[in-house]
Amino acid sequence: MSKKLSIITLGISLSSIVILTGAMIVSQPKYKLKNIVGKQSSLGDVVVFSQDNRGIYSKNNLILSKDNYEFNKNVKQNPEIYKYSKILNVNRDLFIYSIYDINRIYSDENSVGYIDYINDLHTESDVKLLTTIKEKNIKTDEIVEFEIEIPSSFKSQSNINYIPLVTKYKDNVYIALIGEQENIPDIKKGEKEELEDYIQISKVDFNTKEVKSVNKINMKIDKDTKYRVVNYNSFTVDNRIYFFMKNKEQSKNIYYLAYYDIENNKFDYINNKINLNLPLDQYLLDIEGEMLNLLTYSVEKDKVNLNLTSINLNSEKLIFNNEKYSINKLNKEINISDFRVIDNKIYILASAWMDYKSNISDSRNNYTENIIVVDKTSKSTLYIGEYRQGTEFTANSYIIKNEDL
C-alpha cells in the first residue's frame, strides 16, 4: 500500500513539473519586430535597448535600430536602473549590485560614484542620516569607500520625507536632501502641528571623510504660505541642482523651477510661470542638454493625446507650453513609460494590452511593447514599431542615442 502510494505521489509530482514547465514555456514573451506605422529608418540615430529578466540566470536583451533588430539570449546583465547609463556598464566593478535610483549616482570626466541607501537613525534628540559613499577613479581604477553622516535639522519626533540627489562639480561631491518634515505634537503639553519644507545642501570632503552643510532652506507651511517645495522630479545640470515649487492651491497646477547654484552657493529661481494642465506627478521628465521636457498623456476611445512643455534652462525661457499631439491607440489599454525629445522628434516607449476585465488569459497574451516616433513640426506619427509580444513581463527598456549604447 505504501509503495503504491509513493508511486502515485511521484506521478503527481512529475505531472506538476511537466505542467509548470509547459506553462513557463507558453508564458515566455515572443521576439519579433512588427512595423505597424511608417518605416524603421525613422528611428534615425536612436536605438531601443531592452533587457528582460526571466529567471535568476537567464537574461535576454534586444536592440532595435533604424536598420537592425537583434535579439540576444542569456547575455551578461546590465545594471537594473530606470535610466540607461553607459558609464555604469563599463564600471561594473563599482556597481556590483542593482542601483534603481539614478539620483544617487554622480560622475565627471575623472570619476564615477554613488551613495548607498540612507539609513535614518532616530535618537532621543535628532535624526542621524547614515550612508556609504563609493567612488572610482576612472584613470587609475582605484576605488575609495567610506561611511558618512549627512547633516540635517530633522527632529526625532517628526515624520520626515525626503529625496536625495547627488552631483559632482569641480572635484567636489554635493548631496541635496529635498523634502518635508511634520512634527508629532504632544497635545497635553499644548504643542501644535507644524509642517516644514526644506532643502539641505551638503559637501563631501574626501580628505577628512566628513560631510559639511553649505546651505539650506527651511520653510514653515501655514495659511499664508503661497508656494511649497516639490520633493520629486528634481535633477542636476552643470552647476545647478533644480527643483520645482508649486502653488499651494491644489486647484491650480502652477509651478516655478528653482535651483541651487553651486558656483555661487545661493538659491534662485527661473522667473517664468509653468502652468500645467495636470499635477506635475503625472508628467514624465526628459533632459536633453539645456532643454527640460515634460510630457503627459490622456487616453480616449481611438487615440492618445500628448501634452508637451519644454523649458530652455540656459535662456530660462518657456519654449513650448502645453503643446498638443496625438497618436494612435494601440490596444484597449496603453501605458507610456518613457520618452525623449531628440533631433526634433518625440520618441515614446509604450506598452499596450487588452482590458483585464475581459478574458485574463487572452489579455496577457496580447501584451506588447512599442516604440513610437512623432515629428515635432508636422505632429505626424513617423513610426510605430512593436518589438516584443506575448505575456506581461518584467523588463527595462531605454531610448538611447547610438553613441551612448
Backbone hydrogen bonds in HBPLUS format (Angstrom, degrees):
<---DONOR---> <-ACCEPTOR-->    atom                        ^
c    i                          cat <-CA-CA->   ^        H-A-AA   ^      H-
h    n   atom  resd res      DA  || num        DHA   H-A  angle D-A-AA Bond
n    s   type  num  typ     dist DA aas  dist angle  dist       angle   num
A0005-LEU N   A0001-MET O   2.95 MM   4  6.16 153.3  2.03 144.5 151.9     1
A0006-SER N   A0002-SER O   2.97 MM   4  6.21 150.7  2.06 144.9 152.6     2
A0007-ILE N   A0003-LYS O   3.07 MM   4  6.35 152.4  2.15 144.8 151.7     3
A0008-ILE N   A0004-LYS O   3.02 MM   4  6.32 155.7  2.08 146.2 152.8     4
A0009-THR N   A0005-LEU O   2.89 MM   4  6.11 160.8  1.93 148.2 153.7     5
A0010-LEU N   A0006-SER O   2.88 MM   4  6.05 156.9  1.93 146.0 152.3     6
A0011-GLY N   A0007-ILE O   2.90 MM   4  6.11 153.4  1.97 143.4 150.9     7
A0012-ILE N   A0008-ILE O   2.95 MM   4  6.25 155.5  2.01 150.6 156.6     8
A0013-SER N   A0009-THR O   2.98 MM   4  6.21 157.9  2.03 147.1 153.3     9
A0014-LEU N   A0010-LEU O   2.91 MM   4  6.15 162.2  1.94 152.3 156.6    10
A0015-SER N   A0011-GLY O   2.96 MM   4  6.11 155.7  2.02 143.3 150.5    11
A0016-SER N   A0012-ILE O   2.92 MM   4  6.14 152.2  1.99 146.0 153.5    12
A0017-ILE N   A0013-SER O   2.99 MM   4  6.29 153.8  2.07 147.0 153.8    13
A0018-VAL N   A0014-LEU O   2.95 MM   4  6.22 158.9  1.99 149.4 154.9    14
A0019-ILE N   A0015-SER O   2.90 MM   4  6.14 162.1  1.93 150.1 155.0    15
A0020-LEU N   A0016-SER O   2.84 MM   4  5.98 162.4  1.87 148.7 154.0    16
A0021-THR N   A0017-ILE O   2.83 MM   4  5.95 161.1  1.86 148.5 154.2    17
A0022-GLY N   A0018-VAL O   2.86 MM   4  6.03 157.8  1.91 145.6 152.3    18
A0023-ALA N   A0019-ILE O   2.84 MM   4  6.06 153.7  1.91 146.5 154.1    19
A0024-MET N   A0020-LEU O   2.92 MM   4  6.17 152.7  2.00 146.5 153.8    20
A0025-ILE N   A0021-THR O   2.98 MM   4  6.26 153.3  2.05 147.5 154.5    21
A0026-VAL N   A0022-GLY O   2.92 MM   4  6.16 162.0  1.96 149.8 154.7    22
A0027-SER N   A0023-ALA O   2.88 MM   4  6.00 149.0  1.97 143.6 152.4    23
A0028-GLN N   A0025-ILE O   3.28 MM   3  5.42 160.0  2.32 103.1 109.1    24
A0030-LYS N   A0389-GLN O   2.66 MM 359  5.00 165.8  1.68 139.1 143.8    25
A0389-GLN N   A0030-LYS O   2.97 MM 359  5.00 169.9  1.98 141.9 145.3    26
A0034-LYS N   A0386-GLU O   2.90 MM 352  5.01 156.3  1.96 141.7 149.4    27
A0386-GLU N   A0034-LYS O   2.88 MM 352  5.01 168.5  1.89 153.3 152.0    28
A0036-ILE N   A0384-ILE O   2.90 MM 348  5.41 136.8  2.09 152.3 164.2    29
A0037-VAL N   A0384-ILE O   3.31 MM 347  4.85 163.5  2.34 128.6 131.5    30
A0384-ILE N   A0037-VAL O   2.91 MM 347  4.85 148.2  2.01 134.6 132.8    31
A0042-SER N   A0039-LYS O   3.06 MM   3  5.79 165.3  2.09 117.8 122.5    32
A0043-LEU N   A0040-GLN O   3.09 MM   3  6.04 170.5  2.10 126.6 128.7    33
A0044-GLY N   A0041-SER O   3.08 MM   3  5.90 164.5  2.10 121.6 125.5    34
A0046-VAL N   A0043-LEU O   3.12 MM   3  5.51 149.1  2.22 123.8 133.1    35
A0402-ASN N   A0045-ASP O   2.88 MM 357  5.55 161.0  1.92 158.2 154.3    36
A0047-VAL N   A0400-ILE O   2.78 MM 353  5.37 169.0  1.79 163.9 167.6    37
A0400-ILE N   A0047-VAL O   2.92 MM 353  5.37 178.1  1.93 165.5 165.9    38
A0048-VAL N   A0064-LEU O   2.85 MM  16  5.03 158.3  1.89 144.8 152.0    39
A0064-LEU N   A0048-VAL O   2.90 MM  16  5.03 162.0  1.94 145.3 151.4    40
A0049-PHE N   A0398-TYR O   3.04 MM 349  5.28 159.1  2.09 146.3 152.3    41
A0398-TYR N   A0049-PHE O   2.78 MM 349  5.28 150.2  1.86 151.8 162.0    42
A0050-SER N   A0062-LEU O   3.01 MM  12  5.35 162.5  2.04 155.0 157.9    43
A0062-LEU N   A0050-SER O   2.85 MM  12  5.35 149.3  1.94 147.9 156.6    44
A0051-GLN N   A0396-ASN O   2.85 MM 345  5.31 159.6  1.89 148.4 154.5    45
A0396-ASN N   A0051-GLN O   2.83 MM 345  5.31 163.3  1.86 152.7 155.6    46
A0052-ASP N   A0060-ASN O   2.90 MM   8  5.54 155.3  1.96 153.0 161.2    47
A0060-ASN N   A0052-ASP O   3.37 MM   8  5.54 155.1  2.43 142.6 148.5    48
A0053-ASN N   A0394-THR O   3.35 MM 341  6.23 159.5  2.40 154.5 156.6    49
A0075-VAL N   A0059-LYS O   2.77 MM  16  5.59 151.6  1.85 159.9 159.1    50
A0061-ASN N   A0072-ASN O   2.97 MM  11  5.37 160.5  2.01 151.3 157.7    51
A0072-ASN N   A0061-ASN O   2.80 MM  11  5.37 173.8  1.81 170.9 170.2    52
A0063-ILE N   A0070-GLU O   2.81 MM   7  5.16 152.0  1.89 146.1 155.6    53
A0070-GLU N   A0063-ILE O   2.92 MM   7  5.16 168.8  1.93 149.9 153.7    54
A0065-SER N   A0068-ASN O   2.89 MM   3  5.15 173.0  1.90 152.0 154.2    55
A0088-LEU N   A0085-SER O   3.24 MM   3  5.46 136.0  2.45 100.0 110.8    56
A0090-VAL N   A0086-LYS O   3.22 MM   4  6.57 146.3  2.34 151.2 159.6    57
A0091-ASN N   A0088-LEU O   3.26 MM   3  5.24 155.3  2.33  99.6 106.9    58
A0094-LEU N   A0091-ASN O   3.04 MM   3  5.68 153.3  2.12 115.0 122.4    59
A0095-PHE N   A0091-ASN O   3.28 MM   4  6.63 161.6  2.31 145.9 151.1    60
A0104-ARG N   A0101-ASP O   3.17 MM   3  5.88 168.5  2.18 119.1 122.7    61
A0105-ILE N   A0102-ILE O   3.15 MM   3  5.44 164.5  2.17 114.5 117.1    62
A0166-VAL N   A0103-ASN O   2.86 MM  63  6.00 154.6  1.92 169.4 173.2    63
A0115-ILE N   A0104-ARG O   3.06 MM  11  5.60 146.7  2.18 146.6 156.8    64
A0106-TYR N   A0113-GLY O   2.91 MM   7  5.45 166.3  1.93 147.7 149.2    65
A0113-GLY N   A0106-TYR O   2.93 MM   7  5.45 165.3  1.95 152.8 152.9    66
A0108-ASP N   A0111-SER O   2.92 MM   3  5.49 159.9  1.96 153.9 155.0    67
A0138-ILE N   A0110-ASN O   2.87 MM  28  5.49 152.0  1.95 137.2 144.2    68
A0112-VAL N   A0136-LYS O   3.11 MM  24  5.47 149.0  2.21 145.6 155.0    69
A0136-LYS N   A0112-VAL O   2.79 MM  24  5.47 167.8  1.80 162.0 165.4    70
A0114-TYR N   A0134-LYS O   2.93 MM  20  5.60 149.4  2.03 151.6 161.5    71
A0134-LYS N   A0114-TYR O   2.95 MM  20  5.60 164.2  1.97 166.3 171.6    72
A0116-ASP N   A0132-THR O   2.83 MM  16  5.33 160.1  1.87 156.9 163.8    73
A0119-ASN N   A0130-LEU O   2.75 MM  11  5.09 175.7  1.75 160.4 159.1    74
A0130-LEU N   A0119-ASN O   3.00 MM  11  5.09 171.5  2.00 147.7 147.0    75
A0121-LEU N   A0128-LYS O   2.79 MM   7  4.97 176.4  1.80 159.3 158.4    76
A0128-LYS N   A0121-LEU O   2.83 MM   7  4.97 166.6  1.85 147.7 145.5    77
A0123-THR N   A0126-ASP O   2.86 MM   3  5.44 171.2  1.87 169.1 170.6    78
A0150-ILE N   A0129-LEU O   2.85 MM  21  5.32 152.5  1.93 153.2 158.5    79
A0131-THR N   A0148-ILE O   3.10 MM  17  5.61 162.7  2.13 156.9 159.7    80
A0148-ILE N   A0131-THR O   2.86 MM  17  5.61 166.9  1.88 151.4 153.8    81
A0133-ILE N   A0146-PHE O   3.00 MM  13  5.75 168.6  2.02 165.4 162.0    82
A0146-PHE N   A0133-ILE O   3.14 MM  13  5.75 155.8  2.20 155.6 163.0    83
A0135-GLU N   A0144-VAL O   2.85 MM   9  5.29 164.4  1.87 157.4 162.7    84
A0144-VAL N   A0135-GLU O   2.76 MM   9  5.29 161.9  1.79 161.0 165.5    85
A0137-ASN N   A0142-GLU O   2.80 MM   5  5.30 164.7  1.82 158.2 162.3    86
A0141-ASP N   A0137-ASN O   2.69 MM   4  5.17 139.0  1.85 152.0 160.6    87
A0184-ILE N   A0157-GLN O   2.99 MM  27  5.86 147.9  2.09 165.7 156.6    88
A0159-ASN N   A0182-GLU O   2.66 MM  23  5.09 162.8  1.69 160.2 157.1    89
A0182-GLU N   A0159-ASN O   2.84 MM  23  5.09 167.1  1.86 150.3 154.6    90
A0161-ASN N   A0180-GLU O   2.99 MM  19  5.42 155.7  2.05 165.2 164.3    91
A0180-GLU N   A0161-ASN O   2.78 MM  19  5.42 152.7  1.85 156.5 165.4    92
A0163-ILE N   A0178-ILE O   2.84 MM  15  5.29 149.7  1.93 135.5 143.9    93
A0178-ILE N   A0163-ILE O   3.09 MM  15  5.29 166.1  2.11 140.2 144.3    94
A0165-LEU N   A0176-ALA O   2.84 MM  11  5.02 138.7  2.01 147.4 155.2    95
A0176-ALA N   A0165-LEU O   2.74 MM  11  5.02 170.3  1.75 156.4 159.9    96
A0167-THR N   A0174-TYR O   3.03 MM   7  5.43 155.5  2.09 150.8 157.2    97
A0174-TYR N   A0167-THR O   2.82 MM   7  5.43 168.9  1.83 161.8 165.7    98
A0169-TYR N   A0172-ASN O   2.85 MM   3  5.35 159.5  1.89 156.2 158.3    99
A0172-ASN N   A0169-TYR O   3.06 MM   3  5.35 159.3  2.11 111.6 118.1   100
A0204-VAL N   A0173-VAL O   2.89 MM  31  5.41 166.5  1.91 159.8 163.7   101
A0175-ILE N   A0202-SER O   2.87 MM  27  5.20 159.4  1.91 142.5 149.3   102
A0202-SER N   A0175-ILE O   2.92 MM  27  5.20 156.1  1.97 146.5 154.3   103
A0177-LEU N   A0200-GLN O   2.89 MM  23  5.08 154.0  1.96 143.8 152.4   104
A0200-GLN N   A0177-LEU O   2.95 MM  23  5.08 159.5  1.99 143.6 150.1   105
A0179-GLY N   A0198-TYR O   3.18 MM  19  5.71 170.4  2.19 156.7 158.8   106
A0198-TYR N   A0179-GLY O   3.04 MM  19  5.71 164.0  2.06 147.0 146.4   107
A0181-GLN N   A0196-GLU O   2.77 MM  15  5.20 152.3  1.85 151.8 161.0   108
A0196-GLU N   A0181-GLN O   2.89 MM  15  5.20 149.3  1.99 146.5 156.1   109
A0183-ASN N   A0194-GLU O   3.08 MM  11  5.61 156.2  2.13 155.1 161.9   110
A0189-LYS N   A0186-ASP O   3.05 MM   3  5.50 136.7  2.24 108.3 119.6   111
A0191-GLU N   A0186-ASP O   3.15 MM   5  5.33 157.9  2.20 148.1 141.3   112
A0190-GLY N   A0187-ILE O   2.93 MM   3  4.99 157.2  1.98 105.9 112.2   113
A0221-ILE N   A0195-LEU O   2.80 MM  26  5.42 178.1  1.80 153.3 153.9   114
A0197-ASP N   A0219-MET O   2.81 MM  22  5.00 156.1  1.86 151.3 150.2   115
A0219-MET N   A0197-ASP O   2.73 MM  22  5.00 174.0  1.73 156.3 158.2   116
A0199-ILE N   A0217-ILE O   2.89 MM  18  5.03 145.6  2.01 139.3 145.1   117
A0217-ILE N   A0199-ILE O   2.80 MM  18  5.03 146.9  1.91 140.0 150.1   118
A0201-ILE N   A0215-ASN O   2.86 MM  14  5.22 166.4  1.87 162.5 159.4   119
A0214-VAL N   A0201-ILE O   2.89 MM  13  5.80 173.5  1.89 149.5 151.4   120
A0215-ASN N   A0201-ILE O   3.40 MM  14  5.22 156.5  2.46 139.6 136.6   121
A0203-LYS N   A0212-LYS O   2.82 MM   9  5.44 160.4  1.86 154.3 157.7   122
A0212-LYS N   A0203-LYS O   2.99 MM   9  5.44 161.7  2.02 152.3 152.7   123
A0205-ASP N   A0210-GLU O   2.78 MM   5  5.34 175.6  1.78 176.4 176.0   124
A0209-LYS N   A0205-ASP O   2.73 MM   4  5.41 124.1  2.04 137.8 154.5   125
A0210-GLU N   A0205-ASP O   3.26 MM   5  5.34 134.9  2.48 137.1 144.9   126
A0225-THR N   A0222-ASP O   3.13 MM   3  5.45 161.2  2.16 111.6 117.5   127
A0248-LYS N   A0226-LYS O   2.74 MM  22  5.37 161.9  1.77 155.4 149.9   128
A0228-ARG N   A0246-LYS O   2.86 MM  18  5.25 151.5  1.94 143.4 152.5   129
A0246-LYS N   A0228-ARG O   2.78 MM  18  5.25 162.7  1.81 153.4 158.5   130
A0230-VAL N   A0244-PHE O   2.87 MM  14  5.30 166.6  1.89 155.6 151.0   131
A0235-PHE N   A0242-TYR O   3.18 MM   7  5.32 153.5  2.25 130.4 137.6   132
A0242-TYR N   A0235-PHE O   2.72 MM   7  5.32 152.2  1.80 168.0 176.8   133
A0237-VAL N   A0240-ARG O   3.12 MM   3  5.54 155.2  2.18 149.5 157.2   134
A0240-ARG N   A0237-VAL O   3.07 MM   3  5.54 157.5  2.12 129.6 136.7   135
A0262-ILE N   A0239-ASN O   2.89 MM  23  5.36 160.6  1.93 168.3 170.2   136
A0241-ILE N   A0260-TYR O   3.07 MM  19  5.09 156.1  2.12 138.0 145.5   137
A0260-TYR N   A0241-ILE O   2.85 MM  19  5.09 148.7  1.95 134.4 144.1   138
A0243-PHE N   A0258-ALA O   2.93 MM  15  5.40 162.4  1.96 140.7 142.3   139
A0258-ALA N   A0243-PHE O   2.80 MM  15  5.40 155.2  1.86 170.2 178.2   140
A0245-MET N   A0256-TYR O   2.81 MM  11  5.10 158.6  1.85 156.0 159.6   141
A0256-TYR N   A0245-MET O   2.84 MM  11  5.10 150.6  1.93 142.5 150.2   142
A0247-ASN N   A0254-ILE O   2.84 MM   7  5.41 158.7  1.89 167.9 166.3   143
A0252-LYS N   A0249-GLU O   3.07 MM   3  5.70 160.7  2.11 118.8 124.6   144
A0276-LEU N   A0253-ASN O   2.91 MM  23  5.38 150.6  2.00 173.3 164.4   145
A0255-TYR N   A0274-ILE O   2.85 MM  19  5.01 162.1  1.89 141.8 147.9   146
A0274-ILE N   A0255-TYR O   2.82 MM  19  5.01 166.6  1.84 163.5 160.5   147
A0270-ILE N   A0257-LEU O   2.83 MM  13  5.63 171.4  1.84 167.5 168.5   148
A0259-TYR N   A0268-ASP O   2.83 MM   9  5.53 159.8  1.87 153.3 150.6   149
A0268-ASP N   A0259-TYR O   2.92 MM   9  5.53 159.6  1.96 161.9 166.4   150
A0261-ASP N   A0266-LYS O   2.71 MM   5  5.30 166.8  1.73 175.2 170.4   151
A0265-ASN N   A0261-ASP O   2.76 MM   4  5.51 111.4  2.24 141.1 158.8   152
A0266-LYS N   A0261-ASP O   3.23 MM   5  5.30 150.4  2.33 133.1 141.1   153
A0265-ASN N   A0262-ILE O   3.36 MM   3  4.92 150.0  2.46  91.9 100.5   154
A0272-ASN N   A0270-ILE O   2.77 MM   2  5.61 142.0  1.91 103.0  92.5   155
A0282-GLN N   A0279-PRO O   3.01 MM   3  5.80 165.1  2.03 125.1 129.1   156
A0283-TYR N   A0280-LEU O   2.99 MM   3  5.44 156.6  2.04 123.7 123.8   157
A0284-LEU N   A0295-LEU O   2.71 MM  11  5.14 166.7  1.73 153.6 154.1   158
A0295-LEU N   A0284-LEU O   2.96 MM  11  5.14 160.0  2.00 142.0 148.4   159
A0286-ASP N   A0293-ASN O   2.90 MM   7  5.02 152.5  1.98 150.7 153.6   160
A0293-ASN N   A0286-ASP O   2.75 MM   7  5.02 167.0  1.76 163.4 165.1   161
A0288-GLU N   A0291-MET O   2.89 MM   3  5.16 158.5  1.94 151.2 156.9   162
A0291-MET N   A0288-GLU O   2.98 MM   3  5.16 164.9  2.00 127.0 127.4   163
A0313-LEU N   A0290-GLU O   2.71 MM  23  5.20 167.0  1.73 172.4 167.6   164
A0292-LEU N   A0311-ILE O   2.87 MM  19  5.14 169.1  1.89 154.5 158.3   165
A0311-ILE N   A0292-LEU O   2.83 MM  19  5.14 156.3  1.89 148.3 156.4   166
A0294-LEU N   A0309-THR O   2.77 MM  15  5.11 157.1  1.82 156.4 163.4   167
A0309-THR N   A0294-LEU O   2.91 MM  15  5.11 159.0  1.95 149.2 155.7   168
A0296-THR N   A0307-ASN O   3.11 MM  11  5.33 153.6  2.18 142.4 150.6   169
A0307-ASN N   A0296-THR O   2.94 MM  11  5.33 146.5  2.05 158.0 154.8   170
A0298-SER N   A0305-ASN O   2.96 MM   7  5.22 148.6  2.06 141.1 150.5   171
A0305-ASN N   A0298-SER O   2.82 MM   7  5.22 155.3  1.88 165.6 166.1   172
A0300-GLU N   A0303-LYS O   2.86 MM   3  5.34 167.9  1.87 170.1 170.8   173
A0304-VAL N   A0327-ILE O   2.90 MM  23  5.30 161.2  1.94 152.9 156.4   174
A0327-ILE N   A0304-VAL O   2.93 MM  23  5.30 154.2  2.00 146.2 154.5   175
A0306-LEU N   A0325-TYR O   2.77 MM  19  4.90 172.3  1.78 134.3 137.0   176
A0325-TYR N   A0306-LEU O   3.06 MM  19  4.90 158.7  2.11 132.1 134.0   177
A0308-LEU N   A0323-GLU O   2.80 MM  15  4.90 166.0  1.82 143.6 147.7   178
A0323-GLU N   A0308-LEU O   2.71 MM  15  4.90 153.1  1.79 155.1 145.7   179
A0310-SER N   A0320-PHE O   2.79 MM  10  4.88 151.0  1.87 128.7 137.2   180
A0319-ILE N   A0310-SER O   2.81 MM   9  5.39 140.0  1.97 138.2 149.5   181
A0320-PHE N   A0310-SER O   3.25 MM  10  4.88 159.9  2.29 123.6 129.3   182
A0312-ASN N   A0317-LYS O   2.89 MM   5  5.39 163.9  1.91 166.8 165.2   183
A0316-GLU N   A0312-ASN O   2.73 MM   4  5.38 122.9  2.06 135.9 152.2   184
A0333-GLU N   A0353-TRP O   2.93 MM  20  5.28 149.4  2.02 169.8 171.7   185
A0353-TRP N   A0333-GLU O   3.04 MM  20  5.28 154.4  2.11 134.4 140.0   186
A0335-ASN N   A0351-SER O   2.85 MM  16  5.31 157.2  1.91 155.5 159.9   187
A0351-SER N   A0335-ASN O   2.90 MM  16  5.31 156.3  1.96 154.1 156.4   188
A0337-SER N   A0349-LEU O   3.02 MM  12  5.81 148.5  2.12 145.1 154.9   189
A0349-LEU N   A0338-ASP O   2.96 MM  11  5.31 170.1  1.97 148.7 148.8   190
A0340-ARG N   A0347-TYR O   2.91 MM   7  5.22 145.8  2.03 142.2 150.9   191
A0347-TYR N   A0340-ARG O   2.79 MM   7  5.22 171.7  1.80 167.7 167.9   192
A0342-ILE N   A0345-LYS O   2.91 MM   3  5.38 144.2  2.04 154.9 160.5   193
A0345-LYS N   A0342-ILE O   2.94 MM   3  5.38 141.8  2.09 112.8 124.2   194
A0376-LYS N   A0344-ASN O   3.07 MM  32  5.52 169.9  2.08 148.2 146.9   195
A0346-ILE N   A0374-VAL O   2.79 MM  28  5.02 164.3  1.82 150.0 155.4   196
A0374-VAL N   A0346-ILE O   2.91 MM  28  5.02 159.9  1.95 141.3 148.1   197
A0348-ILE N   A0372-ILE O   2.81 MM  24  4.97 157.0  1.86 151.3 156.9   198
A0372-ILE N   A0348-ILE O   2.82 MM  24  4.97 158.2  1.87 147.3 153.5   199
A0350-ALA N   A0370-ASN O   3.00 MM  20  5.22 165.5  2.02 143.4 147.6   200
A0370-ASN N   A0350-ALA O   2.80 MM  20  5.22 148.9  1.89 150.7 161.3   201
A0352-ALA N   A0368-THR O   2.97 MM  16  5.35 155.8  2.03 143.1 149.0   202
A0368-THR N   A0352-ALA O   2.88 MM  16  5.35 156.6  1.94 156.9 162.4   203
A0358-SER N   A0355-ASP O   2.99 MM   3  5.69 160.2  2.03 118.4 124.4   204
A0363-SER N   A0359-ASN O   2.89 MM   4  6.11 157.4  1.94 155.4 162.4   205
A0364-ARG N   A0360-ILE O   3.06 MM   4  6.23 160.3  2.10 154.0 158.0   206
A0365-ASN N   A0361-SER O   3.23 MM   4  6.42 147.1  2.35 140.1 148.7   207
A0366-ASN N   A0363-SER O   3.23 MM   3  5.19 156.6  2.28  99.3 106.2   208
A0367-TYR N   A0390-GLY O   3.00 MM  23  5.34 132.7  2.23 164.1 163.2   209
A0390-GLY N   A0367-TYR O   2.98 MM  23  5.34 108.8  2.50 152.7 164.0   210
A0369-GLU N   A0388-ARG O   2.97 MM  19  5.29 151.0  2.06 145.1 148.2   211
A0387-TYR N   A0369-GLU O   2.96 MM  18  6.00 138.7  2.13 147.8 160.5   212
A0371-ILE N   A0385-GLY O   2.90 MM  14  5.27 154.4  1.97 145.6 153.7   213
A0385-GLY N   A0371-ILE O   2.93 MM  14  5.27 162.6  1.96 153.2 158.9   214
A0373-VAL N   A0383-TYR O   2.81 MM  10  5.05 160.0  1.85 152.7 154.3   215
A0382-LEU N   A0373-VAL O   2.77 MM   9  5.46 141.8  1.92 145.6 157.4   216
A0383-TYR N   A0373-VAL O   3.33 MM  10  5.05 157.7  2.38 134.5 135.1   217
A0375-ASP N   A0380-SER O   2.93 MM   5  5.55 165.4  1.95 168.7 167.3   218
A0379-LYS N   A0375-ASP O   2.80 MM   4  5.10 129.0  2.06 131.1 144.8   219
A0404-ASP N   A0401-LYS O   2.85 MM   3  5.36 149.6  1.94 116.5 126.1   220
A0405-LEU N   A0402-ASN O   3.33 MM   3  5.58 164.9  2.36 109.2 113.6   221
